[in-house]
């Protein structure tokens, strides 16, 4: 996948899930699905899927940039300017007669990640809007041609930038969990956990949209950590409510006890299980404005050895989430994002970046190589860093900081 970023400046803030209530989870093997129910549906924004098939897609993201990935479907957002209810434009079903011959692999071309199709309708590519934002992170490479950087880094930046992910159908147990999942009345979203690690959050404006798009979670992309957890981890425990019967004397008392259990579960989930997503600020970049709604994508602060999510969202004029889709980064992806962010914060000066990280330049160079960015450095400079590491290992000399 390759990309270039063309969006506006970030505005760090946390996700606002006001109006969404957590309901009791359902468990299948290592997969835990936590439904989100809206107090009041968003009537003037609707989403529907536009199916593209299983072939790869190529998206133009700039005059000289492109993004290539598995793009099975797009979302079309329809809204009204006066707050009146909007109708879903209608889901398209793939026609088997239009499928390419079995001996070939088609390539579908898309113009831009988000493209207006009518005055009140926008087509965008879900999940890929967020992934392209991560791939485009400091895509241009060094902002100052310090002597350590290679000519390739100066001329081409990070191109091509490549990351790997797994389609939901390859995540063990996810397909069965989605198939047997009981959709709640008023449900407009779900948080997907694998081995109780938050894999993804998915929120839509209206319950009818969720029912139509529930199965698309199986076509979404999931990170390496989630795939490994689904394959290797045992089934998770089902958190069942326990109500002692000693204090129950009437149906009213039973209802009160049940409501208390639901509140306790919602508080535990929001404050503990989903804290890695909800408790941290993200850097937002506006992609498109749709009346009172804004389509944007966000990046984390890239905290090493912690939970980090990228995503995209549609928010209303008060910043509340109408649509949300997230992707959990693996630890290696977090390290790459962290290194690039630190380099950019120090004008790509290797000495200053190493000092900010509390290491020496040789260690920084080897970290860049380990993260897949070795080609950014001149070969003689990288060889010198390797030699310093070998000398330190042989003599036991501590690194210079």
Secondary structure, DSSP 8 states (H G I E B T S, - for coil): ------------B----TTEEE---EEETTEEEEEEEESS--TTEEEEEEE--SSEEEEEEETTEEEEEE--EEEEEEE-SSS------------GGG---TT---EEEEE-SEEEEETTEEEE-TTHHHHHHHHTTTTT--SS--TTB-HHHHHHTT-S-----EEGGGSTTHHHHHHH----TTEEEEEEEETTEEEEEEE-SSHHHHHHHGGGGGGSEE-HHHHHHHHHS-----------GGG--SHHHHHHHHHHHHHHHHHHIIIIITHHHHSS-BEEEEEEEETTEEEEEEE----TTS--EEEEEEE-TTS-EEEEEEEE--HHHHHHHHHHHHHHHTTT-HHHHHHHHTS-HHHHHHHHHHTT-GGGB-HHHHHHHHHHHHHHHHH------
